């Protein structure tokens, strides 16, 4: 008997799935022109030995009770029943709430655990804490765009408007003459999007543009940051110096009367102040092409020619997420906009500013006329919050003041953290410091499908179903297909979905009705679908009823072609359509930011020297960019991810020149180290990376030889044992995880075996 094929979706693509002879067979969505190979990670995910089968409690917490504990990350676990788990979790939440209030609870999640809009772990945990406690300490912004999401509203508008509703790929393919990309347009990034995407179209549009004659220029230390279809010119810049390069380009444009002064006068404020800075009128330092060349490592002559080449063409200036994941990351985001404005491009078809173009599958797409609604999270009565990348600072420094977006705030004192749908030991920096931070908690409760490093630091581990084991609806505002995510397999072991877990806990806390509103998970799906149906009816859009949708598995949704509307409307009539900035214009100088009086982010964009620069002990830059084989660290044990490791380790990239002087060959295991720790990795060698730079992607599950070491060695290759845990600036306090400095040496002797996918020691009672 042939098993029934089911429709499903993920952040990296829609698909159908069927279990045949105990093997999961995945078939990409038929309408996807360029399916993601990450889909293969599902093939062995359901019953992998690293899955968590039953609720667990950490031995030290069970024996000694709540409190700070250095054994987190290295302790043994004891399997318990769901009844015991519910009693322990509900009891501890009640204890903390009674003794310290909801402001002592941190609701941690990162939102990427499932493309489903109902079983969205971030929404579930926040709804649970709001409806049972009345609130929790939250985080704001993201690790991917922490700096940009704060700076952009001050200078042009909300990041979602600039990035998600920016100029479309379709428009670029039809109109753009030159696309200058700072940080590249790597397809490994645009193959994912929160909520899912049924059609990967970026490669096709890039190819179409190149065939039409669009010139692509990629400014990046990595040649692979631009797809082959672009046939791009590669400018291998020194990491973290894009701001200096853009200042040099602006200087050349101004000196040669190539700036669009009419556009700058009508649609911008503060150009005169930046020109004074370029010309060194206050400090005597002229920031011209020669000055920029010394900093960024690109010849002054090429900088001058590039500036001239930009003038008079339909130009799209794009700035990748990667640039602002570094010290002073606000500056290149700001300067990319200024360069576009100086060329007079914002608001023109195929021209302007593309923040994060290519960074997610959402960006450059059209928007649906109606989107699937989100699960309501309730009201949070706690005002305290932190920028998301400051979690370790908060736990290590309760009560300490910090600056954020012009405010002076204090870190709350957190006793309990509840984490669902996230792995901070993937995306946070300086993992030894993060471990020390988590060790300060009274209790860490984690919902997880598998033994990630975060689960291995938890006191109570609640086994959660993975997306294939439950029903949901997959959809994104920029994806023109809504997908019925039908369950593919039964839950692993005793795993339960987050909603079921929280509903039972809410019942024990006397708040079941507030949390569930009397609905089962399926009834919530029907309820949310009906809300979408009603919105469709208001716009005379016909969609089937829920049962029909569920039977056919997917429906198309009509879209709007309104990309770039904010700047297009500004250009059309700046008086009728002002920007949501204090001046209503593009703010090359921001009086608001200037009044914050933070030296590390002044009132106009500048070049600020990073503290991390190569020296004799750490002569190489490390680029810790996004992986190509998985989304963040999800399903790192999946077939596709594992197939591209070597000897079980993540693979780093070096230039032949750097490898030769160190006696390193392809396939060698190397130790990448600095003052914070060491990561072991296998080596590839290529001229497609700038000399003096080594690249090691994020996503390898943290696998320390000694979890309690002050300077840990990760035998699997997690670069965040090396990265620096500081904010981008006092303005945004974003993540600086993209760039650090290291030494690299060939590993002597036999490297320790990787154990990342081995479960911890589990005791029986």
C-alpha positions in Angstrom: 0.0 0.0 0.0 1.4 3.4 -1.0 1.5 6.0 1.7 -0.4 9.3 1.0 1.8 12.2 0.0 1.3 15.4 2.2 1.9 19.0 1.5 4.2 20.9 3.8 6.4 24.0 4.0 9.6 25.2 5.5 11.5 28.5 5.7 13.6 27.2 2.7 10.8 26.0 0.5 7.4 24.3 0.1 7.3 20.5 -0.7 5.4 17.3 -0.5 6.5 14.4 1.7 5.8 10.8 1.9 7.2 8.0 4.1 8.1 5.0 1.9 9.7 1.8 3.3 10.5 3.8 6.5 12.3 6.4 4.4 11.1 10.0 4.2 10.9 11.2 0.5 10.9 15.0 -0.1 9.7 16.4 -3.4 10.1 20.2 -3.9 7.0 22.3 -4.8 6.3 21.8 -8.5 6.2 25.5 -9.2 9.6 26.3 -7.6 12.2 27.2 -10.4 15.2 26.8 -8.1 14.5 24.6 -5.1 16.8 24.8 -2.1 19.0 21.7 -1.4 18.4 22.4 2.3 15.2 20.4 1.9 17.4 17.3 2.0 18.0 18.0 5.7 14.6 16.6 6.5 15.3 13.2 5.1 16.9 11.8 8.3 15.6 14.2 10.8 12.5 12.4 12.2 14.2 9.6 14.2 17.7 10.8 14.6 19.5 9.7 17.8 19.9 13.3 18.9 16.1 13.8 19.1 14.6 14.2 22.7 12.1 11.6 23.4 10.9 12.4 26.9 10.9 15.3 29.4 14.2 15.7 31.1 15.5 17.5 34.2 19.1 18.4 34.9 20.5 16.4 37.8 22.0 19.3 39.7 18.8 21.4 39.5 16.7 18.4 40.7 18.9 17.6 43.6 19.8 21.1 44.7 16.8 23.2 43.5 16.8 26.5 41.6 19.9 28.7 41.6 23.0 29.7 39.8 25.0 26.6 38.8 28.4 26.2 37.0 27.4 22.6 35.9 25.0 23.8 33.2 26.3 22.5 29.9 28.1 19.5 31.4 25.6 18.0 33.8 23.7 14.7 33.5 19.9 14.5 32.8 17.2 12.4 34.3 14.1 11.3 32.3 10.8 12.2 33.9 7.1 11.9 33.1 5.1 14.7 31.6 3.2 14.9 34.9 6.4 15.6 36.7 7.6 18.0 34.1 4.4 20.0 34.2 4.5 20.2 38.0 8.1 21.3 38.0 7.8 23.9 35.3 4.5 25.4 36.6 5.7 25.4 40.1 8.9 27.2 39.3 7.1 29.8 37.2 4.7 30.4 40.0 7.5 30.7 42.5 9.5 33.2 40.5 6.3 35.2 39.8 5.3 35.3 43.5 8.7 36.2 44.8 10.0 38.6 42.1 7.1 39.4 39.7 6.9 38.8 35.9 9.8 41.3 35.3 12.1 38.5 36.6 11.1 36.2 33.7 12.7 36.4 30.2 10.7 35.0 27.3 13.3 33.8 24.9 12.7 32.7 21.3 13.9 33.6 17.9 10.9 32.8 15.7 12.5 30.5 13.1 11.5 27.1 14.4 8.7 26.6 11.9 7.3 28.2 8.9 3.8 27.5 10.3 2.0 30.7 11.4 0.2 29.0 14.4 2.9 26.8 15.8 5.2 29.8 15.7 7.2 29.2 18.9 8.0 32.8 19.5 4.3 33.7 19.4 3.4 30.7 21.6 5.8 31.4 24.4 5.0 35.1 24.4 1.2 34.4 24.4 1.7 32.0 27.3 3.7 34.4 29.5 1.3 37.3 28.7 -1.9 35.3 29.5 -0.6 33.5 32.6 1.8 36.0 34.2 0.7 39.3 32.7 4.0 39.8 30.9 7.7 39.1 30.7 10.9 40.8 29.8 11.2 40.8 26.0 13.9 41.4 23.4 13.7 43.7 20.5 15.2 43.6 17.0 17.2 40.7 15.6 20.8 39.4 15.4 20.6 39.7 11.6 19.6 43.4 11.4 20.0 44.9 14.9 21.9 48.0 13.7 19.9 48.6 10.6 16.5 48.3 12.3 17.3 51.1 14.6 19.2 53.5 12.3 16.8 53.3 9.3 13.7 54.8 11.0 15.8 57.9 11.9 17.1 58.5 8.4 14.5 57.2 6.0 11.8 54.9 7.4 10.9 51.6 9.0 13.2 48.7 7.9 10.3 46.5 6.8 9.2 49.3 4.4 12.8 49.7 3.1 13.8 46.1 2.9 10.5 44.1 2.4 8.9 46.7 0.2 12.1 47.8 -1.5 12.7 47.8 -5.3 11.7 44.4 -6.7 13.9 41.9 -8.5 11.5 42.1 -11.4 12.0 45.9 -11.7 15.8 45.4 -11.3 15.8 42.9 -14.2 14.0 45.4 -16.4 15.6 48.8 -15.6 18.8 48.7 -13.6 22.0 49.5 -15.5 24.5 49.0 -12.6 23.9 47.2 -9.4 26.6 48.0 -6.8 26.4 45.5 -4.0 28.2 46.0 -0.7 28.3 42.5 0.8 27.0 40.7 -2.2 23.8 39.0 -3.1 24.5 35.4 -2.0 21.8 33.0 -3.0 22.4 30.9 0.1 20.8 33.7 2.0 17.8 34.5 -0.2 16.8 30.8 -0.3 15.2 31.3 3.1 12.3 33.4 4.4 10.3 33.4 7.6 6.9 31.8 6.9 8.3 30.0 3.8 8.6 30.7 0.1 7.3 28.5 -2.6 9.3 30.0 -5.5 13.0 30.9 -5.4 13.2 33.4 -8.2 16.4 35.5 -7.4 18.7 33.4 -9.7 16.4 33.8 -12.6 16.0 37.6 -12.2 19.7 38.1 -11.8 20.4 36.1 -14.9 17.7 38.1 -16.8 19.3 41.4 -15.7 22.8 40.3 -16.7 21.6 39.1 -20.1 19.9 42.5 -20.6 23.2 44.3 -19.8 23.0 45.1 -16.1 26.5 45.3 -14.7 26.9 43.8 -11.3 29.8 44.9 -9.0 30.3 42.9 -5.7 32.2 44.6 -2.9 33.0 41.7 -0.5 36.0 39.8 0.9 34.3 36.7 -0.7 33.8 36.1 -4.4 31.0 33.6 -3.7 28.8 36.4 -2.3 27.6 37.0 -5.9 26.1 34.2 -8.0 27.8 33.2 -11.2 24.7 34.3 -13.2 25.6 37.9 -12.4 28.9 37.7 -14.2 30.0 40.3 -11.7 33.2 42.3 -11.2 34.6 41.4 -7.7 36.2 44.1 -5.5 37.8 42.2 -2.6 37.5 44.7 0.2 39.1 44.5 3.6 36.4 43.3 6.0 34.5 46.0 7.9 35.7 48.9 5.8 32.8 49.5 3.4 32.0 52.8 5.2 35.4 54.2 4.3 35.0 53.1 0.7 31.7 54.8 0.3 33.0 58.0 1.8 35.8 57.9 -0.8 33.3 57.4 -3.6 31.2 60.4 -2.3 34.4 62.5 -2.2 35.2 61.7 -5.8 31.6 62.4 -6.9 31.5 65.8 -5.2 35.0 66.8 -6.4 34.0 66.1 -10.0 30.6 67.7 -9.8 28.9 64.3 -10.4 26.4 64.5 -7.5 22.7 65.3 -8.1 22.6 68.5 -6.2 19.0 69.1 -7.1 17.9 65.8 -5.6 20.0 66.4 -2.5 18.5 69.8 -2.0 14.9 68.9 -2.5 14.7 65.4 -0.9 17.5 65.4 1.7 18.8 67.3 4.7 22.4 67.6 5.9 24.4 67.1 2.7 26.4 70.2 3.5 27.5 68.8 6.8 28.7 65.5 5.3 30.6 67.4 2.5 32.4 69.4 5.2 33.4 66.1 6.9 34.6 64.7 3.5 36.7 67.8 2.9 38.1 67.8 6.5 36.9 71.3 7.3 36.8 70.5 11.0 39.7 68.2 11.6 41.9 68.8 8.5 41.6 65.1 7.3 40.5 64.9 3.7 38.6 61.7 3.1 39.3 61.2 -0.6 40.0 58.1 -2.7 43.6 57.8 -1.5 42.5 58.0 2.2 39.8 55.3 1.5 42.3 53.1 -0.4 44.6 52.9 2.6 41.7 51.7 4.8 39.8 49.4 2.5 42.5 47.9 0.4 41.1 48.8 -3.0 43.3 51.0 -5.2 42.5 54.7 -5.2 42.5 54.6 -9.0 39.7 52.0 -9.0 37.7 54.0 -6.5 37.9 57.1 -8.7 36.9 55.1 -11.8 34.0 53.5 -10.0 32.6 56.8 -8.9 32.7 58.1 -12.4 31.2 54.9 -13.7 28.2 55.3 -11.3 27.3 58.8 -12.4 24.6 59.1 -15.0 23.4 55.6 -14.9 20.3 53.9 -13.4 22.0 52.6 -10.3 20.9 50.3 -7.5 23.0 50.5 -4.3 22.5 47.5 -2.1 23.9 46.9 1.4 23.9 43.4 2.9 22.9 42.5 6.5 26.5 41.3 6.9 28.0 44.9 6.9 26.0 46.0 9.9 26.8 42.8 12.0 30.1 44.5 13.0 31.4 47.3 15.1 29.8 50.6 14.0 27.5 48.6 11.7 25.1 51.6 11.5 27.6 53.5 9.3 27.6 51.5 6.1 23.8 51.2 6.2 23.5 55.0 6.4 26.2 55.7 3.8 24.7 53.3 1.3 21.6 55.4 1.4 23.6 58.6 1.1 25.5 57.3 -2.0 22.2 56.4 -3.6 20.9 59.9 -2.8 24.1 61.6 -4.1 23.5 59.9 -7.4 19.8 61.0 -7.4 18.5 57.4 -7.7 15.9 56.9 -4.9 12.4 56.5 -6.4 13.5 55.7 -9.9 12.5 52.4 -11.6 15.3 50.0 -10.9 17.3 52.6 -9.1 17.8 53.6 -5.5 18.7 51.9 -2.3 18.3 48.2 -1.5 19.0 47.6 2.1 19.4 43.8 2.6 18.5 43.0 -1.0 19.3 39.3 -1.3 19.5 38.7 2.5 16.2 37.0 2.7 13.7 35.5 0.3 11.2 38.2 1.3 13.3 41.0 -0.1 12.8 42.1 -3.7 9.5 40.2 -3.9 5.9 41.5 -4.4 3.5 41.6 -1.5 0.2 39.7 -1.2 -2.9 41.8 -1.1 -4.0 39.8 2.0 -1.8 37.9 4.4 -2.5 35.1 6.8 -2.9 36.5 10.3 -0.5 35.9 13.2 -1.5 34.3 16.4 -2.4 37.1 18.9 0.2 37.3 21.7 -1.8 39.2 24.3 -0.8 42.2 26.2 2.6 42.4 27.9 2.4 44.4 31.1 6.2 44.5 31.6 7.9 47.5 30.2 11.5 46.2 30.5 13.2 45.0 27.4 16.7 44.5 25.9 18.2 44.6 22.4 18.2 40.9 21.5 22.0 40.6 21.3 22.5 41.8 24.8 21.2 38.7 26.6 24.6 37.9 28.2 25.0 41.5 29.3 21.6 41.4 31.0 22.2 38.2 32.9 25.8 39.1 34.0 25.0 42.7 34.9 21.5 43.1 36.5 20.8 46.7 37.4 23.6 48.1 35.2 22.8 51.0 32.9 23.1 50.8 29.2 22.4 53.1 26.3 19.9 52.2 23.5 18.4 54.5 20.8 19.0 57.7 22.8 17.7 56.2 26.1 19.5 55.2 29.3 18.0 51.9 30.5 18.8 49.3 33.2 19.2 45.6 32.8 16.5 43.8 34.8 17.3 41.0 37.2 16.2 37.7 35.5 15.6 34.6 37.6 13.9 32.4 35.0 14.3 32.2 31.2 11.8 30.3 29.1 13.1 29.4 25.7 11.1 27.9 22.9 12.1 27.7 19.2 15.7 29.1 19.4 19.3 28.2 20.0 21.3 31.1 21.4 24.4 28.9 21.4 24.2 29.3 17.6 23.6 33.0 17.1 25.2 34.6 20.1 28.8 35.6 20.4 31.6 34.6 22.8 30.0 31.4 23.9 32.1 30.9 27.0 30.7 34.3 28.2 27.2 33.2 27.2 27.6 30.0 29.3 28.6 32.1 32.3 25.6 34.3 31.7 23.1 31.3 31.6 24.8 29.9 34.8 23.5 33.0 36.7 19.8 32.0 36.3 17.8 30.2 38.9 16.1 28.2 36.1 16.3 27.7 32.4 13.3 25.9 30.7 13.7 24.9 27.1 11.4 23.4 24.5 13.4 21.5 21.9 13.3 18.8 19.3 16.9 17.8 19.8 19.9 18.1 22.1 21.2 21.5 20.9 23.7 23.3 23.1 20.9 25.4 24.5 19.0 22.2 25.6 22.2 20.9 27.2 22.3 24.0 29.4 18.6 23.8 30.4 17.3 22.7 33.8 14.0 21.4 32.4 13.8 20.2 28.9 10.4 19.7 27.3 10.5 17.6 24.1 8.8 19.4 21.3 7.5 18.1 18.0 9.2 19.2 14.8 7.3 20.8 12.0 6.8 17.5 10.1 4.9 16.1 13.1 2.1 18.6 13.4 -0.5 20.5 11.3 -0.1 24.2 10.5 -0.5 26.8 7.7 2.6 28.1 6.0 2.5 31.6 4.5 4.5 34.8 4.2 3.4 38.3 3.1 5.7 38.0 0.1 4.8 34.4 -1.0 2.0 34.0 -3.4 1.1 30.5 -2.2 -0.6 29.6 1.1 0.5 26.0 2.1 -1.5 23.5 4.1 1.2 22.0 6.3 -0.2 18.5 6.8 1.4 16.3 9.3 3.9 13.8 7.8 4.7 11.6 10.8 3.7 10.8 14.3 5.5 12.7 17.1 8.8 11.3 18.1 8.7 9.6 21.4 6.6 11.5 23.8 7.1 14.9 22.1 4.2 17.4 22.1 3.7 20.6 20.2 4.3 23.9 22.0 0.6 24.8 22.1 -0.3 21.5 23.9 2.5 22.0 26.4 1.5 25.6 27.1 -2.2 24.8 27.3 -1.6 22.1 30.0 0.6 24.5 31.9 -1.9 27.3 31.6 -4.5 24.9 33.0 -2.4 24.2 36.0 -1.9 27.9 36.5 -5.6 28.6 36.3 -5.4 30.4 33.0 -6.3 27.8 30.4 -9.3 29.8 28.9 -7.2 32.9 28.6 -4.5 31.0 26.7 -6.6 28.7 24.5 -9.8 30.7 24.2 -11.4 27.3 24.2 -9.8 26.2 20.9 -7.8 23.2 19.9 -4.9 23.6 17.5 -7.0 22.6 14.5 -9.7 25.1 15.6 -7.1 27.9 15.8 -6.0 27.1 12.2 -9.7 27.3 11.1 -10.2 30.5 13.0 -7.2 32.2 11.6 -8.0 31.0 8.1 -11.5 32.4 8.4 -10.0 35.8 9.4 -8.0 35.8 6.2 -11.1 34.7 4.3 -13.0 37.7 5.6 -10.3 40.1 4.5 -10.3 38.5 1.1 -14.0 38.9 0.7 -13.7 42.6 1.6 -11.3 42.9 -1.4 -13.5 40.7 -3.7 -10.8 37.9 -3.6 -12.2 34.4 -3.8 -10.6 31.7 -1.7 -12.0 28.2 -0.9 -13.2 27.3 2.6 -10.8 25.7 5.0 -11.7 22.1 4.4 -11.2 22.5 0.6 -7.9 24.4 1.2 -6.7 21.6 3.4 -7.7 18.9 0.9 -5.9 20.5 -2.1 -2.9 21.6 0.0 -2.2 25.0 -1.4 -3.9 28.1 -2.9 -2.5 31.1 -4.8 -3.0 34.6 -3.5 -3.0 37.8 -5.6 -0.2 40.3 -5.2 0.5 44.0 -5.5 3.5 45.4 -7.4 4.3 48.3 -5.1 8.0 47.8 -4.3 9.9 51.0 -3.5 6.7 52.8 -2.8 8.0 55.0 0.1 10.8 56.6 -1.9 8.9 56.6 -5.2 6.1 58.6 -3.5 8.6 61.0 -2.0 10.1 61.7 -5.4 6.7 62.1 -6.9 5.6 64.7 -4.3 7.7 65.3 -1.2 5.1 67.7 0.3 2.2 65.2 -0.1 4.3 62.1 0.7 6.9 63.0 3.3 9.1 60.3 4.8 8.4 59.3 8.4 11.5 61.2 9.6 11.6 64.5 11.6 12.3 66.5 8.4 10.1 64.4 6.1 13.2 63.8 4.0 16.2 61.6 3.7 18.4 62.5 6.7 22.0 62.7 5.8 22.4 64.5 9.0 20.0 63.6 11.8 19.6 66.2 14.6 17.8 63.5 16.6 20.9 61.2 16.6 23.2 64.1 17.2 21.2 65.1 20.2 21.7 61.6 21.7 25.3 62.7 22.1 26.7 59.2 21.7 30.3 59.4 20.4 30.1 56.0 18.6 27.2 57.1 16.4 27.3 60.9 15.7 24.7 63.0 13.8 26.0 62.1 10.3 27.7 59.0 9.0 31.4 58.7 9.6 34.3 56.3 9.5 35.1 54.9 12.9 38.1 52.6 13.5 37.1 49.2 14.8 38.8 47.8 18.0 39.3 44.5 16.3 42.2 44.8 13.8 44.8 42.2 12.8 48.0 42.2 14.8 51.0 39.9 15.2 49.1 37.4 17.5 45.9 37.4 15.4 47.0 38.3 11.9 43.9 37.2 10.0 40.3 38.5 9.8 37.6 35.9 10.4 34.3 36.2 8.5 31.6 34.2 10.4 28.8 34.4 7.8 25.6 32.5 7.2 25.8 28.8 6.3 24.8 27.5 2.9 23.8 24.0 4.1 21.1 24.9 6.7 19.1 27.7 8.1 21.1 29.1 11.1 21.8 25.9 13.0 18.6 24.1 12.3 18.9 20.4 11.4 22.7 20.6 11.4 22.5 16.8 11.7 20.5 16.6 8.4 21.8 14.8 5.4 22.6 17.9 3.3 24.4 19.6 6.2 26.4 16.6 7.2 27.3 15.7 3.6 29.2 18.9 3.2 31.2 18.7 6.4 34.6 17.0 6.3 35.6 14.4 9.0 32.4 15.6 10.7 33.7 19.2 11.0 32.6 22.4 9.5 34.8 23.6 6.6 36.7 26.9 6.6 38.1 28.8 3.5 41.5 30.2 3.2 43.5 32.0 0.4 46.4 29.9 -1.0 48.9 32.6 0.1 47.8 32.3 3.8 47.7 28.5 3.7 51.1 28.2 2.1 53.0 30.2 4.7 51.4 28.1 7.5 52.0 24.8 5.8 48.3 24.1 5.5 46.8 21.9 2.7 43.2 21.1 1.6 41.6 18.7 4.0 43.9 19.6 7.0 42.3 20.2 10.3 43.2 23.6 11.7 42.8 25.4 15.0 41.3 28.9 14.5 42.0 30.7 17.8 42.0 34.0 19.7 41.7 35.1 23.3 38.1 33.8 23.6 38.6 30.3 22.4 39.4 27.9 19.6 37.4 26.3 16.8 38.6 23.2 14.9 37.7 23.1 11.2 38.7 21.4 8.0 40.2 23.5 5.3 39.4 24.4 1.7 41.7 26.7 -0.2 40.6 29.1 -2.9 41.6 32.4 -4.6 37.9 33.4 -4.2 38.7 34.9 -0.8 40.8 38.0 -0.1 44.3 37.3 1.3 44.4 37.8 5.0 40.9 36.6 5.5 39.5 33.2 6.6 35.8 32.3 6.4 34.0 29.9 8.7 30.2 29.9 8.5 28.0 29.8 11.6 25.6 26.9 12.3 27.8 24.1 13.5 26.4 22.9 16.8 28.6 24.0 19.7 30.6 21.0 20.8 33.2 22.0 23.4 35.9 19.6 24.5 35.5 21.0 28.0 32.2 22.8 28.5 33.5 24.6 31.6 36.7 26.0 30.0 37.2 29.7 30.2 38.6 29.5 26.6 36.7 26.5 25.1 37.7 24.5 22.1 34.8 23.6 19.8 35.8 20.5 18.0 32.9 20.9 15.5 33.7 24.4 14.2 31.4 26.9 15.7 32.9 30.4 15.1 31.0 32.0 17.9 33.6 30.7 20.4 35.7 33.4 18.8 33.5 36.3 18.1 33.3 39.4 20.4 30.1 40.1 22.4 29.7 43.8 22.2 27.1 46.1 20.7 27.5 47.7 17.3 27.1 51.1 19.0 25.3 52.9 21.8 22.5 53.6 19.3 21.4 50.1 18.3 23.4 47.6 20.5 23.3 45.2 17.5 25.3 42.0 17.0 29.0 42.2 16.1 29.3 38.6 15.1 30.3 38.9 11.5 34.0 39.9 11.9 36.8 39.1 14.4 40.5 38.5 14.2 42.2 35.1 14.7 45.3 33.0 14.2 45.1 29.8 12.2 47.5 26.9 12.6 47.6 23.3 11.3 46.3 21.0 14.1 49.1 18.8 15.4 48.2 15.2 16.2 44.9 13.5 16.1 42.0 15.9 16.3 39.2 15.0 18.9 36.2 13.3 17.4 33.1 15.4 17.0 30.3 14.6 19.5 27.8 17.3 18.7 25.1 14.9 17.8 25.6 12.5 20.7 22.9 12.9 23.4 24.2 13.8 26.9 24.4 11.3 29.7 20.9 10.3 30.7 20.3 8.6 34.1 17.5 6.3 35.1 15.9 6.4 38.5 
